[in-house]
């Protein structure tokens, strides 16, 4: 796992749906997104927390793959602490895979499971307890496990431990 490489992955559950989200994170996220985006605005100049509608294209042939919204989040504010671009496209299985392939062809590397959260931890956006809570929250199957994971994620466990330490 190379933390210097820009990573990409499908962020929405597998299967068909109205919208799918493909996330890019890393120092070259905007440059990679620019290679697969054709729209009115230049993504390299986009402000943080802005959304841009355009056509998603194959980076080599420039053939259109879909239409979508590219949402730009500039470091250090996003979840990972890095530049992030979220690509919202139509949620069919085939089109989602094509958009993911385009981001890989444009220079991103496929993220390993948990790698976005690992980067958030390494960049000081989450502590270890919160990073573990993200995994627990995703796997939660009961109200109790959901509540406990959410409390851990929001720092309530940390606060309880600190209160015990102060005694």
C-alpha positions in Angstrom: 0.0 0.0 0.0 1.6 3.2 -1.2 0.1 6.3 0.6 1.6 8.6 -2.0 -0.4 7.1 -4.9 -3.9 8.4 -5.7 -6.5 5.7 -5.0 -9.9 5.0 -6.3 -12.9 2.8 -5.5 -16.6 2.4 -5.9 -18.0 3.9 -2.7 -21.6 2.7 -3.1 -22.9 -0.9 -2.6 -22.5 -3.3 -5.5 -25.5 -3.7 -7.7 -27.8 -1.4 -9.7 -29.2 1.8 -8.2 -30.1 5.3 -9.3 -26.6 6.7 -8.6 -23.2 5.3 -7.9 -20.2 7.1 -6.4 -16.6 6.5 -7.4 -14.1 8.2 -5.0 -10.6 9.4 -5.8 -8.3 10.4 -3.0 -4.7 11.6 -3.1 -2.4 14.3 -4.3 -3.3 13.7 -8.0 -7.1 13.3 -7.5 -7.9 16.5 -9.3 -5.5 15.8 -12.2 -6.8 12.3 -12.7 -10.4 13.5 -12.5 -9.6 16.2 -15.1 -8.5 13.5 -17.6 -12.0 11.9 -17.5 -14.1 15.0 -17.1 -15.5 17.1 -19.9 -17.5 20.1 -18.7 -17.7 23.9 -18.6 -15.6 24.3 -15.5 -11.9 23.5 -15.1 -11.6 21.1 -12.2 -8.0 22.1 -11.5 -9.3 25.6 -10.5 -12.4 24.3 -8.7 -12.9 25.5 -5.1 -13.4 22.9 -2.3 -16.9 21.6 -1.7 -18.1 22.4 -5.2 -20.0 20.2 -7.7 -19.5 20.2 -11.5 -21.7 18.6 -14.0 -20.2 17.1 -17.2 -19.5 14.1 -19.3 -17.4 11.3 -18.1 -15.0 10.2 -20.8 -12.5 7.4 -21.5 -9.1 9.1 -20.8 -7.5 7.6 -23.9 -10.2 7.8 -26.6 -12.2 10.6 -25.1 -15.4 8.6 -25.9 -18.2 9.5 -23.6 -19.0 6.9 -20.9 -21.8 8.7 -18.9 -22.8 12.0 -17.6 -22.1 12.8 -14.0 -21.3 15.2 -11.2 -17.7 15.7 -10.0 -17.6 17.0 -6.4 -14.3 18.5 -5.4 -13.0 18.4 -1.8 -9.6 20.0 -1.2 -7.1 18.9 1.5 -7.0 19.0 4.4 -10.8 19.1 4.9 -12.0 15.7 3.4 -12.4 12.5 5.3 -8.9 11.3 4.2 -7.2 14.6 4.7 -6.2 14.5 1.1 -7.7 16.0 -2.1 -10.8 14.0 -2.9 -13.1 14.0 -6.0 -16.3 12.1 -5.8 -17.8 11.1 -9.2 -21.6 10.6 -9.1 -22.7 8.7 -12.2 -25.7 6.5 -13.1 -25.8 3.5 -10.9 -25.9 0.6 -13.4 -23.3 -2.1 -12.8 -21.7 -1.8 -16.2 -21.4 2.0 -16.3 -20.1 2.1 -12.8 -17.3 -0.4 -13.7 -16.5 1.7 -16.8 -16.1 4.9 -14.8 -13.9 3.0 -12.3 -11.8 1.7 -15.2 -11.5 5.2 -16.6 -10.1 6.5 -13.3 -7.6 3.6 -13.2 -6.5 4.3 -16.8 -6.1 7.9 -15.9 -3.6 7.1 -13.2 -5.3 6.0 -10.0 -4.7 2.8 -8.2 -7.5 0.6 -6.9 -7.9 1.2 -3.2 -7.5 -1.8 -0.9 -10.4 -2.5 1.6 -10.2 0.1 4.4 -7.6 2.2 2.7 -9.6 5.4 2.7 -10.0 5.1 6.5 -6.3 4.1 6.9 -5.4 7.4 5.2 -7.8 9.3 7.4 -6.0 7.8 10.4 -2.5 8.4 9.0 -3.4 12.0 8.2 -4.7 12.7 11.7 -8.4 12.9 10.8 -9.3 9.9 13.0 -7.7 8.3 16.0 -7.4 4.6 16.3 -10.6 4.2 18.2 -12.5 6.1 15.6 -11.0 4.2 12.7 -12.0 0.9 14.4 -15.5 2.4 14.9 -15.9 3.0 11.2 -15.3 -0.7 10.5 -17.7 -1.6 13.3 -20.4 0.8 12.0 -20.2 -0.6 8.5 -20.7 -4.2 10.0 -23.4 -3.3 12.5 -26.4 -5.6 12.5 -28.2 -4.5 15.7 -29.4 -1.3 17.2 -26.9 -1.8 20.1 -23.9 -2.3 17.9 -24.9 0.7 15.7 -25.3 2.9 18.8 -22.0 1.8 20.3 -20.1 2.2 17.1 -21.5 5.7 16.5 -20.6 6.7 20.1 -17.1 5.4 19.6 -16.8 7.3 16.2 -18.0 10.6 17.7 -15.5 10.4 20.6 -17.8 9.5 23.4 -15.8 6.4 24.3 -12.6 8.6 24.4 -14.4 11.0 26.7 -15.5 8.2 29.1 -11.9 6.9 29.2 -10.6 10.4 29.9 -13.1 10.9 32.7 -12.1 7.6 34.3 -8.4 8.6 34.1 -9.0 11.9 35.8 -10.9 9.9 38.3 
